[in-house]
């Protein structure tokens, strides 16, 4: 694997190991709770409303805390922020086993806050450390996210049978702690090699990394050794990063908003379907066991797609054909669920391909629409924060409509209508271009081939004009 010019091979290997462990810990703490809800409700005497809050809390926290991740990374560095996030996940998982209702809810908030931070910083780590392997490592991350989520759901009941709900909830604190121990040395290394705080939210990983133009230099700091004169090629990355910082908030970028809404809609579809499909299928004649298995099949289908789709997307100059195909599959699945619900397994396969491809595309766009790792962190924070808050409304609204109408048709029609903004924003987000200025591409083979600088600059100007 080709490391970034700014990182040594050993640091790249260590970072890759940390990336693998991090992504494995970003879903299990969420998916491991639903299989235990009945026992938790009996143990703590939870009402139906409290159970709904417990299941909705992770999505809300993912939305709220995602916005804070770039700020934390700018303050203490990316590696340190990830280490803190993993420690918080560990603490939250351990807190949930305390026999108190407040501990159960507080631990869920802590664990979700740590996962939100990790979610946001994963694309930035890939963009900075492995710029030539964006598609491959995004695909690997998506696959590991699915594996972690499936493992959390699949092992919850067996662990419960072995030792009760406490070991079943606390077991995932072990891999989270291991991941924190891997990222700790990376954080220390980054701190010792970082002369001053970065301006754009990503800590440099080599002594020669450009410092923030606005950060005051310490009078007691030793001066850097004299080197050869800096050429325009040497200063180009620094100029691009400074220009990105001077752009201001990404909230002014229509392209950034398109990425955020597309990510939110893909997440809304996934969470709504996985929350209600078992009950829909049960009402149409499938046994509870079969209806529950259908959710697992959707997740399993998404595992290989999570790896393949980002690689394909990163190799394409224009990702709009992918978006069009995936959204069309979602519309076909929802239409089939309305017209022929008894062909349930067919629609489950369609949903598996649609949801298993849509979110990887959205996550890949965070890198493909960013000129550098600093902008990637900012765009990731904005898209995941707003996207998860949008997604959290889906299951609740779907359930309210079902209760109000007494059937599933109105709720499914709502999802069909939401396919329209998903398609529009997806096509806008998939157009070649960047949310910020375009730095020169790094030397060496590049897996992703965005628009040439001339076209991308024009896309950026039109993005600003809008």
The 8 nearest C-alpha neighbors of each residue, nearest first, counted from 0:
[[1, 2, 132, 129, 12, 11, 8, 131],
 [0, 2, 3, 129, 131, 132, 8, 11],
 [3, 1, 129, 11, 8, 0, 6, 4],
 [2, 4, 128, 5, 129, 6, 130, 1],
 [3, 5, 6, 2, 7, 441, 128, 442],
 [6, 4, 3, 205, 204, 7, 208, 128],
 [7, 5, 3, 4, 10, 11, 2, 204],
 [6, 8, 10, 9, 11, 5, 2, 4],
 [7, 9, 11, 10, 2, 12, 6, 1],
 [10, 8, 12, 11, 7, 13, 6, 14],
 [9, 11, 13, 7, 8, 12, 14, 6],
 [10, 12, 8, 14, 9, 13, 2, 15],
 [13, 11, 15, 9, 14, 10, 8, 16],
 [12, 14, 10, 16, 15, 11, 9, 17],
 [15, 13, 17, 11, 16, 12, 10, 18],
 [14, 16, 18, 12, 17, 13, 11, 19],
 [17, 15, 13, 19, 18, 14, 12, 20],
 [18, 16, 14, 20, 15, 19, 181, 21],
 [17, 19, 15, 21, 16, 20, 14, 22],
 [18, 20, 16, 17, 22, 21, 15, 23],
 [21, 19, 17, 23, 178, 18, 22, 16],
 [20, 22, 18, 24, 23, 19, 17, 178],
 [23, 21, 24, 25, 19, 144, 20, 140],
 [22, 24, 147, 20, 143, 21, 144, 25],
 [25, 23, 22, 21, 26, 175, 27, 147],
 [24, 26, 114, 22, 23, 27, 144, 21],
 [27, 25, 148, 29, 28, 147, 24, 30],
 [28, 26, 151, 148, 30, 147, 29, 31],
 [27, 29, 31, 26, 30, 151, 171, 32],
 [30, 28, 27, 26, 31, 32, 57, 148],
 [31, 29, 152, 27, 151, 32, 148, 28],
 [30, 32, 151, 152, 155, 29, 28, 27],
 [31, 33, 35, 30, 34, 29, 36, 28],
 [34, 32, 36, 35, 31, 30, 54, 152],
 [35, 33, 32, 36, 31, 155, 156, 152],
 [36, 34, 33, 32, 38, 37, 39, 164],
 [37, 35, 39, 33, 38, 34, 40, 32],
 [38, 36, 40, 39, 35, 41, 34, 33],
 [37, 39, 41, 40, 35, 36, 42, 164],
 [40, 38, 36, 42, 41, 37, 43, 35],
 [39, 41, 45, 37, 44, 38, 43, 42],
 [40, 42, 38, 44, 39, 43, 37, 45],
 [43, 41, 39, 40, 44, 38, 45, 37],
 [42, 44, 45, 40, 41, 39, 100, 99],
 [45, 43, 41, 40, 42, 46, 39, 100],
 [46, 44, 40, 43, 49, 50, 47, 41],
 [47, 45, 49, 48, 50, 44, 40, 51],
 [46, 48, 50, 49, 51, 45, 40, 52],
 [47, 49, 51, 46, 50, 52, 45, 53],
 [50, 48, 52, 46, 51, 47, 45, 53],
 [49, 51, 53, 47, 52, 48, 46, 45],
 [50, 52, 48, 54, 49, 53, 55, 47],
 [51, 53, 49, 55, 50, 54, 56, 48],
 [54, 52, 50, 56, 51, 55, 49, 104],
 [53, 55, 51, 52, 56, 50, 57, 33],
 [56, 54, 52, 53, 57, 58, 51, 59],
 [55, 57, 59, 53, 58, 54, 52, 60],
 [58, 56, 60, 111, 59, 55, 61, 54],
 [59, 57, 61, 60, 56, 391, 55, 387],
 [58, 60, 56, 62, 61, 57, 388, 391],
 [61, 59, 63, 57, 62, 58, 64, 111],
 [62, 60, 115, 58, 59, 64, 63, 65],
 [61, 63, 384, 387, 388, 59, 60, 65],
 [64, 62, 60, 65, 61, 384, 66, 59],
 [63, 65, 67, 66, 112, 61, 60, 115],
 [64, 66, 384, 115, 380, 68, 67, 62],
 [65, 67, 380, 384, 64, 68, 381, 63],
 [68, 66, 64, 70, 65, 69, 71, 380],
 [67, 69, 116, 71, 70, 65, 66, 72],
 [70, 68, 72, 71, 200, 67, 376, 377],
 [71, 69, 73, 67, 68, 72, 74, 200],
 [70, 72, 74, 68, 73, 69, 80, 75],
 [73, 71, 76, 77, 69, 200, 74, 80],
 [200, 74, 72, 70, 71, 76, 75, 201],
 [73, 75, 71, 72, 76, 70, 196, 200],
 [76, 74, 72, 73, 79, 71, 80, 77],
 [77, 75, 72, 202, 79, 73, 78, 74],
 [76, 78, 72, 80, 79, 201, 202, 81],
 [77, 79, 186, 81, 80, 76, 185, 82],
 [78, 80, 186, 82, 81, 76, 77, 75],
 [81, 79, 77, 83, 72, 82, 78, 76],
 [80, 82, 84, 78, 83, 79, 117, 77],
 [83, 81, 79, 179, 85, 84, 80, 182],
 [84, 82, 86, 80, 81, 85, 87, 79],
 [83, 85, 113, 81, 87, 82, 86, 116],
 [86, 84, 88, 82, 179, 87, 83, 175],
 [85, 87, 89, 83, 88, 84, 179, 90],
 [86, 88, 90, 84, 85, 89, 113, 91],
 [89, 87, 110, 85, 113, 91, 86, 90],
 [88, 90, 172, 86, 92, 87, 91, 175],
 [91, 89, 87, 93, 88, 92, 94, 86],
 [90, 92, 106, 110, 109, 94, 88, 93],
 [93, 91, 89, 95, 169, 94, 90, 172],
 [92, 94, 90, 95, 91, 169, 96, 89],
 [95, 93, 91, 106, 96, 92, 97, 102],
 [94, 96, 103, 106, 92, 93, 102, 97],
 [95, 97, 165, 94, 93, 98, 169, 168],
 [96, 98, 95, 99, 94, 102, 103, 93],
 [99, 97, 96, 100, 102, 103, 95, 43],
 [100, 98, 102, 101, 97, 103, 43, 96],
 [99, 101, 103, 102, 43, 104, 98, 97],
 [100, 102, 104, 103, 99, 105, 106, 95],
 [101, 103, 105, 99, 100, 95, 104, 106],
 [102, 104, 95, 100, 106, 101, 105, 107],
 [103, 105, 107, 101, 106, 102, 108, 100],
 [106, 104, 102, 108, 107, 103, 101, 109],
 [105, 107, 91, 95, 94, 109, 103, 108],
 [106, 108, 104, 110, 105, 109, 111, 91],
 [109, 107, 105, 111, 106, 110, 112, 104],
 [110, 108, 91, 106, 112, 111, 107, 87],
 [109, 111, 88, 91, 107, 113, 112, 108],
 [110, 112, 114, 108, 57, 113, 109, 60],
 [113, 111, 109, 115, 110, 114, 64, 60],
 [114, 112, 84, 88, 116, 110, 111, 115],
 [113, 115, 111, 117, 25, 116, 112, 118],
 [116, 114, 61, 65, 118, 112, 113, 117],
 [117, 115, 68, 113, 114, 119, 118, 65],
 [116, 118, 114, 120, 115, 119, 81, 121],
 [119, 117, 115, 116, 121, 120, 114, 25],
 [118, 120, 379, 116, 117, 380, 121, 65],
 [119, 121, 123, 117, 122, 118, 376, 124],
 [120, 122, 124, 123, 118, 119, 117, 125],
 [123, 121, 125, 124, 120, 126, 366, 119],
 [124, 122, 372, 126, 120, 376, 375, 125],
 [123, 125, 121, 127, 122, 126, 128, 120],
 [126, 124, 122, 129, 128, 123, 127, 133],
 [127, 125, 130, 123, 372, 124, 129, 128],
 [128, 126, 372, 124, 125, 129, 130, 123],
 [127, 129, 3, 125, 124, 126, 130, 2],
 [128, 130, 125, 3, 132, 2, 131, 126],
 [129, 131, 126, 132, 133, 127, 128, 3],
 [132, 130, 445, 446, 129, 133, 444, 1],
 [133, 131, 135, 129, 130, 134, 446, 136],
 [132, 134, 136, 135, 130, 137, 131, 125],
 [135, 133, 310, 309, 313, 137, 132, 136],
 [136, 134, 138, 310, 132, 137, 133, 139],
 [137, 135, 139, 138, 133, 134, 132, 140],
 [136, 138, 140, 134, 139, 135, 133, 309],
 [306, 139, 137, 309, 141, 135, 136, 140],
 [138, 140, 136, 142, 306, 137, 141, 143],
 [141, 139, 137, 143, 138, 142, 22, 136],
 [142, 140, 305, 144, 138, 143, 139, 137],
 [141, 143, 305, 302, 139, 145, 306, 144],
 [142, 144, 146, 140, 145, 23, 141, 147],
 [145, 143, 141, 147, 142, 146, 22, 23],
 [144, 146, 148, 142, 143, 147, 302, 149],
 [145, 147, 143, 149, 148, 144, 150, 142],
 [148, 146, 23, 150, 144, 27, 145, 149],
 [147, 149, 27, 26, 145, 151, 150, 146],
 [148, 150, 146, 152, 151, 147, 153, 145],
 [149, 151, 153, 147, 148, 152, 154, 146],
 [150, 152, 27, 31, 148, 30, 149, 154],
 [153, 151, 31, 30, 149, 150, 155, 154],
 [152, 154, 150, 151, 155, 149, 156, 31],
 [155, 153, 157, 151, 156, 150, 152, 158],
 [156, 154, 158, 31, 167, 152, 157, 153],
 [155, 157, 159, 158, 154, 160, 34, 153],
 [158, 156, 160, 159, 154, 155, 161, 153],
 [159, 157, 167, 161, 155, 160, 156, 154],
 [158, 160, 163, 156, 164, 167, 157, 161],
 [161, 159, 157, 158, 162, 163, 156, 164],
 [160, 162, 158, 159, 157, 163, 166, 167],
 [163, 161, 159, 160, 166, 158, 164, 167],
 [164, 162, 159, 165, 160, 166, 161, 167],
 [163, 165, 159, 167, 166, 168, 162, 35],
 [164, 166, 96, 168, 167, 163, 169, 162],
 [167, 165, 169, 168, 170, 164, 162, 163],
 [166, 168, 158, 164, 159, 165, 155, 170],
 [169, 167, 165, 166, 170, 164, 92, 171],
 [168, 170, 166, 92, 93, 171, 172, 167],
 [171, 169, 172, 166, 167, 168, 173, 174],
 [172, 170, 173, 169, 174, 175, 28, 168],
 [171, 173, 89, 175, 170, 169, 92, 174],
 [172, 174, 176, 171, 175, 170, 177, 89],
 [175, 173, 177, 176, 172, 171, 178, 24],
 [176, 174, 172, 178, 173, 177, 89, 85],
 [175, 177, 179, 173, 178, 174, 89, 172],
 [178, 176, 174, 180, 179, 175, 173, 181],
 [177, 179, 181, 175, 20, 176, 180, 21],
 [180, 178, 176, 182, 82, 85, 181, 177],
 [179, 181, 177, 183, 178, 182, 176, 184],
 [182, 180, 178, 179, 183, 17, 184, 177],
 [181, 183, 185, 179, 82, 180, 184, 17],
 [182, 184, 186, 180, 185, 181, 82, 179],
 [185, 183, 187, 186, 182, 188, 181, 180],
 [184, 186, 182, 188, 183, 187, 78, 189],
 [185, 187, 78, 79, 183, 189, 184, 188],
 [188, 186, 184, 190, 189, 185, 191, 183],
 [189, 187, 185, 191, 186, 190, 184, 192],
 [188, 190, 186, 192, 187, 191, 204, 193],
 [189, 191, 187, 193, 192, 188, 186, 76],
 [192, 190, 188, 189, 193, 187, 194, 186],
 [191, 193, 189, 206, 190, 205, 188, 194],
 [192, 194, 190, 195, 191, 189, 203, 206],
 [195, 193, 192, 196, 206, 191, 210, 190],
 [196, 194, 193, 197, 210, 214, 216, 211],
 [195, 197, 198, 74, 214, 194, 193, 211],
 [198, 196, 211, 202, 199, 210, 200, 73],
 [199, 197, 211, 200, 196, 73, 214, 213],
 [198, 200, 373, 197, 201, 244, 73, 374],
 [73, 199, 201, 72, 69, 373, 198, 197],
 [202, 200, 373, 77, 199, 73, 76, 72],
 [201, 203, 76, 197, 77, 204, 200, 189],
 [204, 202, 208, 205, 201, 193, 189, 197],
 [203, 205, 189, 202, 5, 6, 192, 208],
 [204, 206, 207, 208, 5, 203, 192, 6],
 [207, 205, 192, 208, 193, 204, 194, 203],
 [206, 208, 205, 209, 5, 203, 204, 210],
 [207, 209, 203, 206, 205, 210, 204, 5],
 [210, 208, 237, 207, 211, 203, 236, 206],
 [209, 211, 197, 212, 208, 195, 196, 198],
 [210, 212, 198, 214, 213, 197, 209, 196],
 [213, 211, 214, 210, 241, 198, 215, 209],
 [212, 214, 211, 215, 198, 210, 216, 241],
 [213, 215, 211, 212, 216, 196, 198, 195],
 [216, 214, 213, 217, 212, 211, 195, 218],
 [215, 217, 218, 214, 195, 220, 219, 194],
 [216, 218, 220, 219, 215, 195, 221, 194],
 [219, 217, 220, 216, 221, 215, 222, 195],
 [220, 218, 217, 221, 216, 222, 215, 194],
 [219, 221, 217, 218, 222, 216, 194, 223],
 [222, 220, 219, 223, 218, 217, 224, 194],
 [221, 223, 220, 224, 225, 219, 218, 217],
 [222, 224, 225, 221, 226, 220, 207, 206],
 [225, 223, 226, 222, 221, 227, 207, 206],
 [224, 226, 223, 227, 222, 228, 229, 221],
 [225, 227, 224, 228, 229, 223, 207, 230],
 [226, 228, 229, 225, 230, 224, 233, 223],
 [229, 227, 230, 226, 225, 233, 231, 234],
 [228, 230, 233, 227, 231, 234, 232, 226],
 [229, 231, 233, 232, 228, 234, 235, 227],
 [232, 230, 234, 233, 235, 229, 236, 238],
 [231, 233, 235, 230, 234, 236, 229, 439],
 [234, 232, 230, 231, 229, 235, 236, 237],
 [233, 235, 231, 237, 232, 236, 238, 230],
 [234, 236, 238, 232, 237, 233, 231, 239],
 [237, 235, 239, 238, 234, 438, 240, 233],
 [238, 236, 240, 234, 235, 239, 209, 241],
 [239, 237, 235, 241, 236, 240, 234, 242],
 [240, 238, 242, 236, 438, 241, 237, 235],
 [239, 241, 243, 237, 242, 238, 236, 244],
 [242, 240, 244, 238, 243, 239, 237, 245],
 [243, 241, 245, 239, 244, 240, 238, 246],
 [244, 242, 240, 246, 241, 245, 435, 436],
 [243, 245, 241, 242, 246, 247, 199, 240],
 [246, 244, 242, 247, 243, 241, 240, 248],
 [247, 245, 243, 244, 242, 248, 435, 249],
 [248, 246, 245, 244, 249, 243, 251, 250],
 [247, 249, 250, 251, 246, 252, 244, 377],
 [248, 250, 251, 252, 255, 247, 378, 377],
 [249, 251, 248, 252, 256, 255, 253, 381],
 [252, 250, 249, 248, 253, 463, 247, 255],
 [251, 253, 249, 255, 254, 250, 462, 256],
 [254, 252, 256, 255, 257, 462, 251, 465],
 [253, 255, 257, 252, 256, 428, 434, 258],
 [254, 256, 258, 252, 257, 253, 259, 434],
 [257, 255, 259, 253, 254, 258, 260, 252],
 [256, 258, 424, 254, 428, 260, 255, 259],
 [257, 259, 428, 255, 261, 256, 260, 262],
 [258, 260, 382, 256, 262, 257, 261, 386],
 [261, 259, 263, 257, 262, 258, 264, 386],
 [260, 262, 425, 264, 258, 263, 424, 421],
 [261, 263, 259, 265, 361, 260, 264, 386],
 [386, 264, 262, 260, 266, 261, 390, 389],
 [263, 265, 267, 261, 266, 262, 421, 260],
 [264, 266, 262, 268, 267, 263, 358, 357],
 [265, 267, 269, 263, 264, 268, 390, 270],
 [268, 266, 390, 264, 270, 393, 265, 269],
 [269, 267, 265, 271, 266, 270, 272, 264],
 [268, 270, 266, 272, 267, 271, 354, 273],
 [271, 269, 273, 267, 272, 268, 274, 266],
 [272, 270, 394, 274, 268, 393, 269, 273],
 [271, 273, 276, 269, 275, 274, 270, 268],
 [272, 274, 270, 271, 276, 275, 294, 269],
 [275, 273, 271, 272, 270, 276, 394, 277],
 [274, 276, 272, 278, 277, 273, 271, 279],
 [275, 277, 279, 272, 278, 273, 280, 274],
 [278, 276, 290, 280, 291, 279, 275, 281],
 [277, 279, 281, 276, 280, 275, 282, 290],
 [280, 278, 276, 282, 281, 277, 275, 283],
 [279, 281, 283, 277, 282, 278, 285, 290],
 [280, 282, 285, 278, 283, 284, 279, 286],
 [281, 283, 279, 280, 284, 278, 285, 277],
 [284, 282, 280, 281, 285, 341, 279, 340],
 [283, 285, 281, 282, 286, 280, 341, 279],
 [284, 286, 281, 280, 290, 283, 289, 287],
 [285, 287, 289, 288, 281, 290, 284, 280],
 [288, 286, 290, 289, 281, 291, 285, 277],
 [289, 287, 291, 286, 290, 292, 285, 293],
 [290, 288, 292, 286, 291, 287, 285, 293],
 [291, 289, 277, 287, 293, 292, 288, 280],
 [290, 292, 288, 293, 277, 289, 294, 287],
 [291, 293, 289, 295, 294, 290, 288, 296],
 [292, 294, 296, 290, 291, 295, 289, 297],
 [295, 293, 297, 296, 292, 291, 273, 298],
 [294, 296, 292, 298, 293, 297, 299, 291],
 [295, 297, 299, 293, 294, 298, 300, 292],
 [296, 298, 351, 294, 300, 295, 299, 293],
 [299, 297, 301, 295, 296, 300, 294, 302],
 [298, 300, 296, 301, 302, 297, 295, 149],
 [301, 299, 297, 351, 298, 302, 296, 352],
 [300, 302, 355, 304, 298, 299, 305, 303],
 [301, 303, 142, 305, 299, 304, 145, 300],
 [304, 302, 305, 306, 301, 307, 142, 300],
 [305, 303, 307, 301, 306, 302, 308, 355],
 [304, 306, 142, 141, 302, 303, 138, 359],
 [138, 305, 307, 139, 304, 142, 303, 308],
 [306, 308, 304, 310, 309, 305, 138, 303],
 [307, 309, 311, 310, 304, 306, 305, 312],
 [310, 308, 134, 312, 138, 311, 307, 363],
 [311, 309, 134, 135, 313, 307, 308, 312],
 [310, 312, 308, 314, 309, 313, 307, 315],
 [313, 311, 309, 315, 314, 310, 318, 308],
 [312, 314, 447, 134, 310, 315, 311, 309],
 [315, 313, 447, 311, 312, 446, 448, 310],
 [316, 314, 312, 317, 313, 318, 311, 448],
 [315, 317, 449, 448, 450, 314, 318, 431],
 [316, 318, 315, 319, 431, 430, 429, 320],
 [319, 317, 429, 321, 320, 312, 315, 322],
 [318, 320, 322, 429, 321, 426, 317, 323],
 [321, 319, 323, 322, 318, 324, 317, 426],
 [322, 320, 324, 319, 323, 318, 325, 312],
 [323, 321, 319, 325, 320, 324, 425, 326],
 [322, 324, 320, 326, 321, 325, 327, 319],
 [325, 323, 327, 321, 322, 326, 320, 328],
 [324, 326, 328, 353, 322, 327, 323, 321],
 [325, 327, 329, 328, 323, 324, 322, 422],
 [326, 328, 330, 324, 325, 329, 323, 331],
 [329, 327, 331, 325, 326, 330, 353, 332],
 [328, 330, 326, 332, 327, 331, 353, 333],
 [329, 331, 327, 333, 328, 332, 334, 415],
 [332, 330, 328, 334, 329, 333, 335, 327],
 [333, 331, 335, 329, 346, 334, 330, 349],
 [334, 332, 336, 330, 335, 331, 329, 337],
 [335, 333, 331, 337, 336, 332, 330, 338],
 [334, 336, 332, 338, 337, 339, 333, 331],
 [335, 337, 340, 333, 334, 339, 338, 332],
 [338, 336, 334, 335, 339, 340, 333, 408],
 [337, 339, 335, 336, 334, 340, 333, 341],
 [340, 338, 335, 341, 336, 342, 337, 343],
 [339, 341, 336, 342, 343, 337, 338, 335],
 [340, 342, 343, 339, 283, 284, 280, 336],
 [343, 341, 340, 345, 344, 339, 346, 336],
 [342, 344, 341, 346, 345, 340, 347, 280],
 [345, 343, 347, 346, 342, 348, 293, 341],
 [344, 346, 348, 347, 343, 342, 349, 332],
 [347, 345, 349, 332, 343, 348, 344, 350],
 [346, 348, 344, 350, 349, 345, 351, 343],
 [347, 349, 351, 345, 346, 350, 344, 352],
 [348, 350, 346, 352, 347, 351, 332, 353],
 [351, 349, 353, 347, 352, 348, 354, 346],
 [352, 350, 297, 348, 300, 349, 355, 354],
 [351, 353, 355, 349, 350, 354, 356, 348],
 [354, 352, 350, 325, 356, 355, 329, 351],
 [355, 353, 357, 356, 351, 352, 350, 269],
 [354, 356, 301, 352, 353, 351, 304, 357],
 [355, 357, 354, 353, 359, 358, 304, 352],
 [358, 356, 354, 360, 359, 355, 265, 353],
 [357, 359, 361, 360, 356, 265, 362, 354],
 [360, 358, 362, 361, 356, 357, 305, 309],
 [359, 361, 363, 357, 358, 362, 309, 364],
 [362, 360, 358, 364, 262, 359, 363, 357],
 [361, 363, 359, 364, 365, 360, 358, 366],
 [364, 362, 360, 365, 361, 366, 309, 359],
 [365, 363, 367, 361, 366, 362, 368, 360],
 [366, 364, 363, 362, 368, 367, 379, 375],
 [367, 365, 364, 369, 368, 363, 375, 126],
 [366, 368, 364, 369, 365, 363, 449, 313],
 [367, 369, 433, 366, 364, 365, 434, 432],
 [370, 368, 366, 375, 433, 371, 367, 374],
 [369, 371, 437, 438, 435, 433, 436, 374],
 [372, 370, 373, 369, 374, 375, 126, 127],
 [371, 373, 375, 123, 127, 126, 374, 376],
 [374, 372, 199, 375, 376, 201, 371, 200],
 [373, 375, 377, 376, 372, 371, 369, 378],
 [374, 376, 372, 378, 369, 373, 123, 377],
 [377, 375, 379, 123, 373, 374, 378, 69],
 [378, 376, 374, 380, 379, 375, 69, 381],
 [377, 379, 375, 381, 380, 376, 382, 374],
 [380, 378, 376, 382, 119, 377, 381, 375],
 [379, 381, 66, 377, 65, 378, 383, 119],
 [380, 382, 378, 384, 379, 383, 66, 385],
 [383, 381, 259, 379, 386, 385, 384, 380],
 [382, 384, 386, 380, 385, 381, 387, 379],
 [385, 383, 62, 65, 66, 381, 386, 382],
 [384, 386, 388, 382, 383, 387, 62, 381],
 [263, 385, 387, 383, 389, 384, 388, 382],
 [386, 388, 62, 390, 389, 384, 385, 383],
 [387, 389, 62, 385, 391, 390, 386, 59],
 [388, 390, 386, 387, 391, 263, 392, 385],
 [391, 389, 267, 387, 392, 263, 388, 266],
 [392, 390, 388, 389, 393, 58, 387, 59],
 [393, 391, 390, 395, 389, 396, 394, 388],
 [392, 394, 396, 267, 390, 395, 391, 271],
 [395, 393, 271, 397, 396, 392, 398, 274],
 [394, 396, 398, 397, 393, 392, 399, 391],
 [397, 395, 399, 393, 398, 394, 392, 400],
 [396, 398, 394, 410, 400, 395, 399, 393],
 [399, 397, 401, 395, 396, 400, 394, 402],
 [400, 398, 396, 402, 401, 397, 403, 395],
 [401, 399, 403, 397, 402, 398, 410, 404],
 [400, 402, 398, 404, 399, 406, 405, 403],
 [403, 401, 399, 405, 400, 404, 398, 406],
 [402, 404, 400, 401, 405, 399, 406, 398],
 [405, 403, 401, 406, 402, 400, 409, 407],
 [404, 406, 402, 401, 403, 407, 400, 408],
 [407, 405, 401, 404, 408, 409, 402, 410],
 [406, 408, 410, 401, 409, 411, 405, 279],
 [407, 409, 411, 410, 406, 412, 337, 401],
 [410, 408, 412, 411, 407, 413, 400, 401],
 [411, 409, 413, 397, 412, 407, 408, 400],
 [410, 412, 414, 408, 413, 409, 407, 415],
 [411, 413, 415, 409, 414, 410, 408, 416],
 [414, 412, 410, 416, 411, 415, 409, 417],
 [415, 413, 417, 411, 416, 412, 418, 410],
 [414, 416, 412, 418, 413, 417, 330, 411],
 [417, 415, 413, 418, 414, 419, 412, 420],
 [418, 416, 414, 419, 415, 420, 413, 421],
 [417, 419, 421, 415, 416, 420, 422, 414],
 [420, 418, 422, 417, 421, 416, 423, 415],
 [421, 419, 423, 422, 417, 418, 424, 261],
 [420, 422, 418, 419, 261, 424, 264, 423],
 [423, 421, 425, 419, 420, 424, 418, 426],
 [424, 422, 420, 426, 425, 421, 419, 427],
 [425, 423, 257, 427, 261, 426, 421, 422],
 [424, 426, 422, 428, 261, 427, 423, 421],
 [425, 427, 429, 423, 319, 424, 428, 422],
 [428, 426, 424, 425, 429, 430, 257, 423],
 [427, 429, 258, 425, 257, 426, 430, 254],
 [430, 428, 318, 319, 426, 427, 425, 431],
 [429, 431, 427, 428, 317, 432, 426, 319],
 [432, 430, 317, 450, 429, 449, 316, 455],
 [431, 433, 455, 458, 368, 430, 459, 450],
 [434, 432, 368, 435, 369, 459, 370, 455],
 [433, 435, 369, 368, 254, 255, 459, 252],
 [436, 434, 433, 243, 370, 437, 459, 369],
 [437, 435, 243, 239, 370, 438, 242, 459],
 [436, 438, 370, 435, 439, 452, 456, 239],
 [439, 437, 239, 236, 370, 440, 436, 235],
 [438, 440, 441, 437, 235, 236, 452, 232],
 [439, 441, 438, 442, 445, 437, 443, 370],
 [442, 440, 443, 439, 130, 445, 131, 4],
 [443, 441, 440, 444, 445, 4, 439, 131],
 [442, 444, 445, 441, 131, 440, 1, 446],
 [445, 443, 446, 131, 442, 441, 447, 1],
 [444, 446, 131, 447, 443, 448, 132, 130],
 [445, 447, 131, 314, 132, 448, 313, 444],
 [446, 448, 313, 314, 445, 449, 134, 315],
 [447, 449, 316, 314, 446, 450, 445, 315],
 [450, 448, 316, 447, 451, 431, 367, 432],
 [449, 451, 455, 431, 454, 452, 316, 432],
 [450, 452, 453, 454, 455, 449, 448, 456],
 [451, 453, 455, 454, 456, 450, 437, 439],
 [452, 454, 456, 451, 455, 457, 450, 458],
 [455, 453, 457, 456, 451, 452, 450, 458],
 [456, 454, 458, 432, 452, 457, 450, 453],
 [455, 457, 459, 458, 453, 454, 452, 460],
 [456, 458, 460, 454, 455, 459, 461, 453],
 [459, 457, 455, 461, 432, 456, 460, 462],
 [458, 460, 462, 456, 457, 461, 433, 455],
 [461, 459, 457, 463, 462, 458, 464, 456],
 [460, 462, 464, 458, 463, 459, 465, 457],
 [463, 461, 459, 465, 460, 464, 458, 252],
 [464, 462, 460, 461, 465, 459, 252, 251],
 [465, 463, 461, 462, 460, 459, 252, 253],
 [464, 462, 463, 461, 253, 252, 460, 251]]
